Amino acid sequence: MATRTPDPKSVGNGAPAIDSVSKAIIEQLQEDGRRPYAAIGKAVGLSEAAVRQRVQKLLDQGVMQIVAVTDPLTVGFRRQAMVGINVSGDIEPVADALAEMEEVEYVVITAGSFDLLIEVVCEDDDHLLETINKRIRTLPGVRSTESFVYMKLRKQTYTWGTR
């Protein structure tokens, strides 16, 4: 009987292993996504070229993305909400359809009171109502929704990636 040797480049769940230097690079980019590779290299003890290679590998592996994060209010989106959704039948086709919607920023399949949780970002209350009533509730399999309208955003951070 053959034994399977674990891939040393991945962790138990199949995700790529991240060493302490890669974590330090990620932390540098979380502080400032436009930080020059030379400055990152100096902070983590690598050459600019080595940092460039590691960043590209992290991007290629899907470990991280480098994106601009906006405050929705300042760019014309005045209404955000978390929507809990209950589904009859297979959850995945509903999750896939929601993930295709422009207004939907976040989709998770959950255990608990809801089958799915999604975050929607809309221009105003009318846009939110149209999105929920005419697009989400009409999807085949959607049994019910419950909306949690954001009144004020108190914390939004993306620094959990290396702790």
C-alpha positions as CSV (number, residue, x, y, z in Angstrom):
1,M,0.0,0.0,0.0
2,A,1.5,3.3,-1.1
3,T,1.5,6.3,1.2
4,R,0.9,9.8,-0.1
5,T,3.5,12.3,0.8
6,P,2.0,15.7,1.5
7,D,3.0,18.5,-0.9
8,P,5.5,20.6,1.1
9,K,4.2,23.7,-0.8
10,S,0.7,23.4,0.6
11,V,-1.1,23.1,3.9
12,G,-3.5,20.4,4.9
13,N,-6.5,22.0,3.2
14,G,-4.7,22.2,-0.2
15,A,-4.0,26.0,0.1
16,P,-0.4,27.1,-0.6
17,A,1.9,27.3,2.4
18,I,2.9,30.9,3.3
19,D,6.3,31.3,5.0
20,S,7.1,34.2,7.3
21,V,8.8,36.2,4.6
22,S,5.7,36.0,2.3
23,K,3.5,37.0,5.3
24,A,5.8,40.0,5.9
25,I,5.5,41.0,2.3
26,I,1.7,40.7,2.5
27,E,1.7,42.9,5.7
28,Q,3.7,45.5,3.9
29,L,1.2,45.6,1.0
30,Q,-1.7,45.7,3.4
31,E,-0.3,48.9,4.9
32,D,0.3,50.4,1.4
33,G,-0.6,48.5,-1.7
34,R,1.5,50.9,-3.8
35,R,4.7,50.4,-1.7
36,P,7.7,50.0,-4.0
37,Y,9.2,46.5,-4.1
38,A,12.6,48.0,-3.2
39,A,11.1,49.4,0.1
40,I,9.4,46.1,0.8
41,G,12.7,44.3,0.1
42,K,14.5,46.5,2.6
43,A,11.9,45.8,5.3
44,V,11.8,42.0,4.8
45,G,15.5,41.4,3.9
46,L,15.1,40.5,0.2
47,S,16.2,42.1,-3.1
48,E,13.7,44.0,-5.1
49,A,13.7,41.2,-7.7
50,A,13.0,38.5,-5.1
51,V,10.1,40.6,-3.7
52,R,8.7,41.0,-7.2
53,Q,8.9,37.2,-7.8
54,R,7.2,36.4,-4.5
55,V,4.4,39.0,-5.0
56,Q,3.7,37.6,-8.5
57,K,3.6,34.0,-7.1
58,L,1.2,35.1,-4.4
59,L,-1.0,36.7,-7.0
60,D,-0.8,33.7,-9.3
61,Q,-1.7,31.3,-6.5
62,G,-4.7,33.4,-5.6
63,V,-3.3,33.9,-2.1
64,M,-3.9,37.7,-2.4
65,Q,-5.1,40.4,-4.7
66,I,-4.0,44.0,-4.9
67,V,-7.0,46.2,-5.3
68,A,-8.2,49.8,-4.5
69,V,-10.8,49.8,-1.7
70,T,-13.2,52.7,-1.8
71,D,-15.6,54.1,0.7
72,P,-19.0,53.4,-1.1
73,L,-20.5,56.6,0.2
74,T,-17.8,58.8,-1.4
75,V,-18.3,57.3,-4.8
76,G,-22.1,57.5,-4.9
77,F,-23.4,54.3,-3.3
78,R,-25.5,55.5,-0.3
79,R,-27.1,52.1,0.7
80,Q,-25.4,48.9,1.8
81,A,-27.1,45.9,3.3
82,M,-26.4,42.4,4.3
83,V,-29.1,40.0,3.1
84,G,-29.8,36.6,4.6
85,I,-31.4,34.2,2.1
86,N,-33.1,30.9,2.5
87,V,-33.2,28.5,-0.4
88,S,-35.2,25.5,-1.3
89,G,-33.2,22.8,-3.1
90,D,-29.6,23.2,-4.3
91,I,-27.9,26.3,-2.8
92,E,-25.0,26.5,-5.3
93,P,-27.0,27.6,-8.4
94,V,-28.5,30.4,-6.4
95,A,-25.1,31.4,-5.0
96,D,-23.7,31.4,-8.5
97,A,-26.5,33.6,-9.8
98,L,-26.0,36.1,-7.0
99,A,-22.3,36.2,-7.5
100,E,-23.0,37.4,-11.1
101,M,-25.0,40.4,-9.9
102,E,-23.2,43.7,-10.1
103,E,-24.6,45.0,-6.8
104,V,-23.5,41.8,-4.9
105,E,-20.1,42.2,-3.4
106,Y,-19.9,39.2,-1.2
107,V,-21.6,35.8,-1.2
108,V,-21.1,33.0,1.4
109,I,-22.9,29.7,1.9
110,T,-23.5,29.4,5.6
111,A,-24.8,27.1,8.3
112,G,-27.4,28.5,10.6
113,S,-30.5,30.6,10.2
114,F,-29.7,31.4,6.5
115,D,-28.4,29.3,3.7
116,L,-26.6,32.3,2.1
117,L,-25.4,35.7,3.3
118,I,-24.7,38.4,0.7
119,E,-23.6,42.0,0.9
120,V,-25.1,44.4,-1.6
121,V,-24.0,47.9,-2.4
122,C,-26.6,50.2,-4.1
123,E,-27.0,53.8,-5.1
124,D,-30.0,54.4,-2.9
125,D,-33.0,52.8,-1.2
126,D,-34.9,52.5,-4.5
127,H,-32.0,50.6,-6.1
128,L,-31.8,48.3,-3.0
129,L,-35.5,47.6,-3.2
130,E,-35.3,46.8,-6.9
131,T,-32.3,44.6,-6.4
132,I,-33.9,42.6,-3.6
133,N,-37.5,42.5,-4.9
134,K,-37.1,42.2,-8.6
135,R,-33.7,40.4,-8.9
136,I,-32.9,38.4,-5.8
137,R,-36.4,37.2,-4.7
138,T,-37.3,36.2,-8.3
139,L,-34.3,33.8,-8.6
140,P,-35.5,30.1,-8.8
141,G,-35.0,28.5,-5.4
142,V,-35.0,31.7,-3.3
143,R,-37.6,31.0,-0.6
144,S,-37.1,34.0,1.7
145,T,-34.8,37.0,2.4
146,E,-34.1,39.2,5.4
147,S,-32.3,42.5,4.9
148,F,-30.0,44.2,7.4
149,V,-29.5,47.7,6.1
150,Y,-26.3,49.4,7.2
151,M,-26.8,52.5,9.2
152,K,-23.2,53.3,9.8
153,L,-20.0,51.5,9.0
154,R,-17.8,51.3,12.2
155,K,-15.0,49.1,11.0
156,Q,-13.8,47.7,7.7
157,T,-10.3,46.2,7.6
158,Y,-8.4,43.7,5.5
159,T,-5.4,43.1,7.7
160,W,-6.5,39.7,9.0
161,G,-4.6,37.9,6.2
162,T,-1.4,37.1,8.1
163,R,-2.4,36.9,11.8
